[in-house]
Amino acid sequence: MTVSIYGIKNCDTMKKARAWLDSHGVSHVFHDYKIEPPEPARLQGWIDDLGWEAVLSRAGTTFRKLPDEAKSGLDAERAKALMLEQPSMIKRPMLEADGALLAGFSPAQYERLFL
């Protein structure tokens, strides 16, 4: 199984997800948003599969620091533009595994997918 996980190296949630994968022997490739932002086509695929609301991280400081006018009235195109401009606004982790796509980390979701 090919597993790719996308996020930011120092993110606590990323650390938990990667530790879970390691402890369960799931080999994976890590892609750091800060070094290698996702290509527009990959981001669009995530949005198509999960919806932009699930892919955009509204909880992070990058999004919260935006001016109110930038946050109000978001739609898929504006959200995608924000995420491409500042990949830190993409939910962490994004995990791809043989056609499956998960946004965020939940041990229960990972167990269903891998065990």
Beta strands, then each sheet from edge to edge (+ up, - down):
strand 1: 3-7
strand 2: 29-32
strand 3: 94-97
strand 4: 100-103
sheet 1: 2+ 1+ 3- 4+
end
